[in-house]
Amino acid sequence: MGAFFTRERFGRPQVLAGLLLLVFLAQCVWLVARDLQAGSLDPDETSRIEEGLRQWRHEPDRVSIAGSNTKARGMQMWVPPELDGHQEWDPNHSPLWYLVASAPLLVWPGQLQPDSFHFWGWLARAPYLLFGVLLGASLWYVSRRLYGNAGGYIALTLYCFSPGTIRGSALWFSQPELGAAWGTFGAVFTAIAVTHTLYAPREVVLWNWRRIFLLGLSLALAVGSQFSLVIVVPVALGFMLYLAPARRVAAVAIWSAGCATALFLLFAAYFFHGDAFWRGMHHASFFSFSGKAFGMSGAYRRILAQLGQSSPALVFAIPVALITYVAWPRARYFGNKAPLLVAVLFLVMGLGTPHYPGLGFQLMAVPFLFVFVAGIAADLLETRQRSLALACVWGLLMTNAVWNLMELARAGRG
């Protein structure tokens, strides 16, 4: 135990990162408190929780799978045109989405009454507050490993004062997508991390079983929370094959083991009922791509507006980072290239899916953009113009933080 609590694991960088995450959590808690105080009970949130509780508390001789027979229960959701008219299963989410939302409410006695929403509402928001903190911690860990302490601090500060992630964690007029975002981020960078261990002189699969399980858990959380995020599966394989050209068989074996783990976890979300699992997969909408959206100027304005709402700092940071990346060969290495490629992929997918899944893709792109911007900024801090770069970075981070706090206070007042 003493070897675990070392200065390398719990030094000054970890303390500062922890303080930033506490500030992030305080902002989320403030927003949740104001929302619960206003008593703005969302019918979709109640339906989502009740669906999950119905499956958790199933009778021995009858199992109700969350997300099934949604029209009969009055749930509102976007349905692909090809499935409209006969759709009974949720085409966008597996039961995992509902089970996560309702799990904390298992300790709540009785029914979910509107007059007690200011009490049980905290339990309903708890999973997403946790996902928000975990995503921030993962973002800091990855950025610090890639770019050093400076990159880690920049990425985490952008994240902790991002209106989009704060709203998503507090469920303030937003869908519960933070679990999918954490799973997506974890799947991509776990795949990259596990590939770097393939050249170590150890048995590949047995030695990496922890990372394989983490990869499977991340994939299950991402795809189970939003079926269209199945795109992460080939993305993970692509990075693994690229990073291990001499160990591609081992990479495919690890990827296959991770996918098998994810499939098992998704099957478990259906409580191991094969018929329900098959019907859920049959009605799932994995790809609802519309090529017409690329010819609509409004779709591009929507993406830009959503990015600005997620993090105003990105409106200024992304153009500078992209210009630096294109003009400066030193910045075009894998650590910067990988998050940029993933972010662009999700933005393209969001552009091509103008309905609900597209909103999820936009949120998935934001953490990768934070990593990319942090990487470029960390590179600039190592040049002769360090003083200028440092002043610009500090100015951007402080302005973004102050603006976010002001808007948070305004939102709290109603």
Salt bridges, closest charged atoms under 4 A:
ASP35 OD2 - ARG125 NH1 3.06
GLU45 OE2 - ARG125 NE 3.05
GLU51 OE2 - ARG54 NH1 2.83
GLU51 OE2 - ARG73 NH1 2.59
ASP84 OD1 - LYS71 NZ 3.49
ASP90 OD2 - HIS93 ND1 2.95
GLU382 OE1 - ARG330 NH2 2.63
GLU407 OE2 - ARG410 NH1 3.38
